[in-house]
């Protein structure tokens, strides 16, 4: 796997600090991630739900275990990104046993305070922002 990851930021609410990935639910077809964010210093944390359909795979790692990919000189502008290259999907595609090679398969990355969630999906995520 390359140490150079190329991320394309998605349009999500911009919190004051790194959000918290508080839950991940998988039902065999749909993956739902709850991300708690703070939009100002006076408000409590608000949930944002990121829902993926047609999921081919997912993994959650402590952000510390992805340290080699973070460019210390470049700020990541969003906590939800599409991974264009250099991520887990590229690594998996290099294995002969990885059979999910559809052209429309994409990798998404949710960056949390402690954990990062990588998702392989054939569709863009649905973003639900209740009470923001």
C-alpha positions as CSV (number, residue, x, y, z in Angstrom):
1,X,0.0,0.0,0.0
2,X,1.3,3.4,-0.9
3,X,1.9,5.9,1.8
4,X,0.4,8.6,-0.3
5,X,-3.4,8.8,0.0
6,X,-5.5,11.1,-2.2
7,X,-8.8,12.2,-0.6
8,X,-11.7,14.0,-2.1
9,X,-13.7,15.9,0.6
10,X,-17.5,15.5,0.8
11,X,-19.9,18.2,1.7
12,X,-20.8,17.7,5.4
13,X,-21.2,20.1,8.3
14,X,-17.9,21.7,9.4
15,X,-17.5,21.1,13.2
16,X,-15.3,23.1,15.5
17,X,-13.3,20.0,16.3
18,X,-12.7,16.5,15.0
19,X,-16.0,14.7,15.3
20,X,-16.6,11.5,17.3
21,X,-17.6,8.3,15.5
22,X,-20.1,7.1,18.1
23,X,-21.7,4.1,16.5
24,X,-21.7,1.8,13.5
25,X,-24.6,-0.5,12.6
26,X,-24.5,-3.2,9.9
27,X,-27.6,-5.2,8.9
28,X,-26.1,-7.2,6.1
29,X,-27.1,-4.7,3.4
30,X,-27.0,-1.2,4.9
31,X,-24.2,0.3,7.0
32,X,-25.1,3.3,9.2
33,X,-22.5,5.4,11.0
34,X,-23.4,8.0,13.6
35,X,-21.0,10.9,13.9
36,X,-21.4,13.4,16.7
37,X,-20.3,16.9,15.9
38,X,-20.2,20.3,17.7
39,X,-20.9,23.3,15.5
40,X,-20.2,26.0,18.1
41,X,-18.8,26.3,21.6
42,X,-22.2,26.7,23.3
43,X,-23.9,23.8,21.7
44,X,-24.0,20.1,22.7
45,X,-22.9,17.4,20.3
46,X,-25.3,16.8,17.4
47,X,-25.6,13.6,15.4
48,X,-25.1,13.3,11.7
49,X,-25.9,9.9,10.1
50,X,-24.0,8.6,7.2
51,X,-25.8,5.7,5.5
52,X,-24.2,3.4,2.9
53,X,-26.1,0.9,0.7
54,X,-24.6,-1.9,-1.4
55,X,-21.6,-2.2,0.9
56,X,-18.8,-4.6,-0.2
57,X,-16.7,-4.2,2.9
58,X,-15.9,-2.0,5.8
59,X,-13.3,-1.7,8.6
60,X,-12.7,0.5,11.6
61,X,-9.3,1.3,12.9
62,X,-7.9,3.5,15.5
63,X,-6.7,6.7,13.7
64,X,-3.2,6.0,15.2
65,X,-2.9,2.9,13.1
66,X,-3.3,5.0,10.0
67,X,-0.7,7.5,11.0
68,X,1.6,6.8,8.0
69,X,-1.1,8.2,5.7
70,X,-1.7,11.6,7.4
71,X,0.2,14.4,5.7
72,X,1.3,16.5,8.6
73,X,1.7,19.6,6.4
74,X,-1.8,19.3,4.8
75,X,-5.0,19.8,6.7
76,X,-7.9,17.5,5.7
77,X,-10.8,19.7,5.0
78,X,-13.6,17.3,5.8
79,X,-14.3,14.4,8.1
80,X,-16.0,12.5,5.3
81,X,-13.9,11.8,2.1
82,X,-13.9,9.7,-0.9
83,X,-10.6,7.9,-1.2
84,X,-9.5,8.4,-4.8
85,X,-6.2,6.5,-4.5
86,X,-3.7,5.0,-2.1
87,X,-6.2,3.6,0.4
88,X,-7.4,0.3,1.6
89,X,-9.3,-0.4,-1.7
90,X,-6.1,-0.1,-3.7
91,X,-4.4,-2.4,-1.3
92,X,-7.2,-5.0,-1.6
93,X,-7.2,-4.7,-5.4
94,X,-3.5,-5.7,-5.5
95,X,-4.4,-9.1,-4.0
96,X,-5.3,-11.9,-6.4
97,X,-8.0,-13.2,-4.0
98,X,-9.9,-9.9,-4.0
99,X,-12.8,-10.5,-6.4
100,X,-14.8,-7.2,-6.0
101,X,-13.4,-5.3,-8.9
102,X,-16.5,-3.4,-10.2
103,X,-15.6,-0.1,-11.9
104,X,-18.2,1.7,-9.7
105,X,-16.8,0.4,-6.4
106,X,-15.6,3.4,-4.3
107,X,-13.9,3.7,-0.9
108,X,-15.1,6.3,1.6
109,X,-13.3,7.3,4.8
110,X,-15.0,8.8,7.9
111,X,-12.3,10.4,10.1
112,X,-13.2,10.5,13.8
113,X,-11.4,11.6,17.0
114,X,-10.3,8.1,17.9
115,X,-11.5,5.8,15.0
116,X,-11.6,5.9,11.3
117,X,-14.1,4.0,9.3
118,X,-13.4,2.8,5.7
119,X,-16.3,1.7,3.6
120,X,-16.4,0.1,0.1
121,X,-19.7,0.9,-1.6
122,X,-21.2,0.9,-5.1
123,X,-23.2,4.0,-4.3
124,X,-22.6,7.4,-2.7
125,X,-23.5,7.7,1.0
126,X,-26.7,9.3,2.2
127,X,-26.1,12.1,4.7
128,X,-28.8,12.9,7.3
129,X,-28.4,15.9,9.5
130,X,-31.3,16.0,12.0
131,X,-31.6,19.1,14.2
132,X,-28.6,21.0,12.8
